[in-house]
């Protein structure tokens, strides 16, 4: 992001001078929610495809 390493080090030092760093252990809620969202999307897609195929089959019988 910054092309000058001295400027980057100075900015980082200024930002973190009085900061408290918390080391967090455990799973990420963002990753968990994303996995659940992907699974739901796949289930919805499969359900939609199944009903679409059934609808086309029943329409072909008419």
PyMOL commands that set and color helices and strands:
alter all, ss='L'
color gray80, all
select helices_A, chain A and resi 5-16+29-61
alter helices_A, ss='H'
color red, helices_A
deselect
rebuild
show_as cartoon
